[in-house]
Amino acid sequence: MRLDKYLKLSRVIKRRTVANELCDNQKVKVNDKLVKAHYDIKVGDSICITYGDKNITHLVMDIPYESRNKKK
């Protein structure tokens, strides 16, 4: 699942466009590496977001259910 979509579905960030902007402005790191919004997250990834004057750290424990129902 894309990073921006995960952040929205897991309610870490309220809107996907905000998640995209944070990634474009190099405010999001996964496992201590700067990533783009299209980064494919996996269970166990550590996400660190610099949002305003706050640093948010989030550990991916599970991928939201909505993405599992998609047909490939």
N, C-alpha and C positions, 0 to 999 in steps of 0.2 A: 504494500500500500504506500502511496506517495506520502511524504512527510507532511505536506500542507493539509492534506485530507485527514490524516491521522490526528493532527493537532486540533482540527475542528471537531471531528467525531468524538474524540476523547475529552472534549471541552476544556482543553488546556488554553486554547485561544478561541474566542467566540466566533470569528469569521475567517473563512479560508483566505480571503483577500488580504487580511491582516497578516496571516501566517506567511503568505507569499511575499509581502513587503518586508517582513522580518528576515526572511531567507535572502532576498535580493540585497538587503542592506548589511549582510554578513553579521547578523545578530543571533544565528542559530548554529549550534555545534552538536554533532552526534559523535559520541565516543571521542571527544576532544578534537574533532576535525570540522572545519567550516563546510557546510553543505548547502545545496540548492533545494528548492521546493520539490523537485522531482525525485529526490533521494528515496530509495526503497527501504523503508524501515523494517526491522526484524525484532522478534522477541529478544529481550536482553539488552537492547540498545539504550544508552543513556543520552538523553536530550537536555542540553543546557541552552536556555533562552535568555538573552538580555533584553528586557522589555522596560523601557523608561529607565528608572533608577533601580529596578529590581532584577535579580537573577533568579530564574526559575529552573530547577532541575527536576527532570521527570524520567523515570525508568519505565521502559515499555515492558509490561507484564503480559499483555495479550493484545491481539489485533481486534478492533471492534467487529462485531458480528456482521454488520452490513456488508463488509468487503468479502466475507466468506461465501455469501450467496450468489455472487456474480458468476455467470457462466463464462468459461474461457474459450 
